[in-house]
Amino acid sequence: MGTADSTGEAERLAALLSTLKERSGLSYGALGKRLHLSASTLHRYCNGDAVPADFAPLNRFARLCRATPEELVEVHRRWILADAAREQRGKGAGGTAGGAAPAADPGTPADPPDADATPKSPDTPETQETQETQETPDSPSAPRPRPRPRRRLILAATAGVIAVAATAALLVGRLVDDGAGAGAGQAAGAARGPVASPEAAESPSPSPSGSASGKPSASPSPSGTPGASPGSPADGKPAAPAPTGVPFHASVRAHAWENQCSQRYLVDREPDAVRPPPVEQDAPAWVAAMGAVSADEQVVEVTLQGKGSETVVLQALHVRVVRTGEPLPWTDYGTGVGCGGGVALRTFDVDLDQGSPAARAAEGQRPFPYKISESDPEMFRVTAHTGGRDVSWYLEVEWSSGERQGVFRVDDRGRPFRTSASAGRPAYDYPPGASEWSEHQPG
């Protein structure tokens, strides 16, 4: 994907952000204060100079600008395409493309330096050639250096490094193939944050979790007779190997919120030992540090994007319960108060108190199947809730692409999601401007 594609996707995202900002009537400074970002960073997002590496800043920006549910989904879709285009360009150009594409922006309060402003290494051939040109005297009496032998030495050294890197890549690839299925890893998807486990889905043998093997449904015939198998030679030319693995990227946000005040967590600690509530993008780290569990309700956001031009059909979405028990006897902590009503984006609802929970399409949301490709991703928001149980659960997506089919597990970085009821438990809130937790005031 070229520079024009990368810049074009960023410009389409920026156009929508600018529209939302202008409609809100708020200045960059006012928005920045509420979002804990600098005005210059927001300006870079809205004019296409930068694309944040995580969707959370844009999600909060769009909600603050009172975006409709449809606009929130469209912002997320355009961010996925802009981020993927930027990453694809970086891989294809090796970081030395002549044109300037939007830089990745982590969304921190401080303005990050421009990606193109990074100085080149003094050991690169381009820099050495420039140094030789600058150091060559203009006086005709001075002896002219002979740069060609030095350049040959540089090219030879570069070729040697490439050869060593290629050999190492082959060895690592063989080790990965030999050790497939030995552990459950996490694969990077289209978006930043927790992701599902494609390695488990590509395991050669089915596992109790229901992971797919990702293999083609037809296997080559051992006879080797022409026409007997899809992998046999045709017209004297070896057939291309059949594609393997899961044909899409997955990005999972295990702690998506309706708004800054909507989410509550159960924590087995006293108030003075609990950190102040996080902002949404910091929720996974806060949950891990506090050992927290989602109280009553958990919103999971799943984004699936094809890896190439082939179309992938998502046949169904299933809910799998790992364990259920009595609600946790922990204290209930809220992420904030006084935020007002949020924008509901429940595309699928899961009642974990049912004997066999199912993902049911919300009103106005069409059910499965869906189709995805590289240029047409889909984002699913699953809201699971319980009123009287402690439930560990995960999701499974049935998919097919051509003759291949499988089941893809969606979880919290290799662990099940966990949601527990909080009825009857002590509850605390952290009001704006407060320096400590205070008892929850109903109403």
ABEGO torsion letter per residue (X at the ends): XBAAAAAAAAAAAAAAAAAAAAAAGBBAAAAAAAAGBBAAAAAAAAAGABBBABAAAAAAAAAAAGBBAAAAAAAAAAAAAAAAAAAAAAAAAGGABABBBBBBBAGBABBBBBAAABBBBAABAAAAAAAAAAABBABAABBBBBAAAAAAAAAAAAAAAAAAAAAAAAAAAAAAAAABGABBBBBBBABBEBBBBAAAAABABBBAAGBBAGBBABBBBAAGBBGABAABBBGGBBBBBBBBEBABBBBBBABBBABAAABBBBBBBBAAABBBBBBAAAAAAAAAAAGBBBBGBBBBBBBBBBABABBBBBABBBBBBABBBBBBBBBBBBAEBGAEBBBBABABBBBAABABBBBBBBBGBBBOBBBBBAABBBBBBBBBBBAABBBBBBBBBBBBBEABBBBBBBBBGGBBBBBBBABGBBBBBBBBGBABBBBBBBX
